[in-house]
Amino acid sequence: MRLIPAAARRTAILWLGQGISPQRLAVTLALGFAVGCIPVVGIPTVLCAGLALALRLNLPAIQAANYAAMPLQFALIVPFVRLGGRITAWLPAAETNRFALPRALEHLSALNLASHMTGMAGQALLAWLVAAIPAVLLMTLALNFMLRRIPVLRNAQAGD
């Protein structure tokens, strides 16, 4: 039993045969996956499209990697908030202890709750940025190594 349907395999082979080099595809997939893990829902799809257009990357490939990372995006929200709280704990103006107690959020007004949620989103984004930079580098290296072994991509590289 094959895990990938024949139509999906044919489509992937057509995309890979469009002359993209293994290095460029590796960067595209690594960026798409890393951006797909941004801990703020709704931003990754737009950001991936913008990156693909600005850097002239393969739009279907970057969006596919983005969507593949979506389960991780939801799973990493709380760890990123906690890590961001630890990163910003040394800042004198940061009041990160208030974010550690979710029960304290129950007794806040709507405006204060929005303020706390914005602070937590900022902390999560900071933690994501700290984790994403080395992750993109490592994923790019690993994907580049793996993608060079695919014959269609090897032919595209020879044509460059």
N, C-alpha and C positions, 0 to 999 in steps of 0.2 A: 504494500500500500504506500503510495507516494503522498508526502505531506503537502507538496505544492502542486496545485492543479496545472494541467498542461497549458492552458491559456495564459496563466500567470507566468509560467516559465518562458513561453514564447514572447510575451510582452517584455519581460526582463531582458531577454537576449536582444530584442530589438533596441531597447534603450541603451544597453551596453555596447551595441554595435554602432552607435552614432558617432564614434570617433573620439570619445572622451578617454583621456589617459587614466591609468590606475591611480596616479597621484592626485589628479583633480577629483576623481570620484571618491577617493578616500577622504579628502578634505571636505567634500560635499556631505558625505554620510556622517562624518564625525561632527561637523557643525550642526547638521540637522538633528542628530541625536542629542547633543549637548543642549541646544536651544530648546528642544522638546522637553527637557527636564526643568525648565524655568518654573519656579514654584508659584507662579501667578497664572491662573487659568485664563485662556483667551489670547495671551500675548504671543506664544510660540508660533502659531500659524502665520500671523502677519509678519513677525520678525523674520521667519525663515524665507518668506516670499521676498521681503526687502533685501535680505542678504543675497539671495539667489540673483536678483536683478542687479544689485550693486556690484557683486563680485563675478557676475556672469557664470554662475554655477547652474547645474542641471536642476531645474525647478521640480520636476516629478521626483527625482532622487532625494532632494533635501526634504520635501514634504513627506515622502515615504518614511524616511528616518525619523522625522518629527513625530509622525503618528505612531511609529513603533515604540517611541519613548513615552507615549502618553500614560501608560499604566505606572511607569516610574515617576512621572510628574506628580501624580496624586500621592503615591507612596512616600515621596521625599519631602512633601510640604512641611510636616512636623519636624523631621530631622534638620531641615534647613533653617527653620525658625529657631530651633534650639541652638544649632551651631552658630547662627548669626547673633544670638543673644550672648553666647560665650565670647565671640569675637569682639563684640561691642561693649562687653562688661568693663573693660579697662578705660573706656571713655568717661571723663568726669561728668558730662551732662546726661549720659545715658541712664535711664531708669529701667534696666532690663529685668529686675526682679519682679516687677509688676506683670511681665509677660509670662513668667513661669507659673503663675497661678490662674488657671482658667476660671476657677470659681469666682475670683475677684471681678471678672468681666461681667458676671451676671447682674451686678448691682450698679452698673454704669449707665449714664444717660446715652442716648443715641449718638450725640456728638462726641462724647468721650470714648464710646465704643469704636466709632469710626477712626478716631485718632489712634487708639491702641492697635486696631487692625492695620492701619497704615504703617505704624512703627514695626509691627511684626512682618509685614510684607517687605519692608525695607531691609530688615535683618535677614530675611530669607533670601532676598536677591543678593545681598552681600555674600552670604555663605555660598550661594550657587556660583557666583563669579569666582570665588576663591577655589571652588572645586572644579569648575568647568575648564579653566585654562589648562591645568595639567591633564585633565581627562581628554580634551580635544587633541592635545599633542600625542598622548599614548594611543588613543583610538586611531588617529591618522597613521601612526607608524604601523600598528597592527593591521589595519585595513589595507594599507599600501602593500604590505608583505603578502597578505592573502589574495588581494585582487590581481597582483602580478602573475599569479598562477592560473588565472582564467584565460583560456586561449583567445577569446574574442577581444579581451582587453589588451592582451599582449600584442595582437595584430594592430590595434588602435595606437598603441605606443610606438610600434615600428613605423607607422605612417606619420608620426609627428615630426 
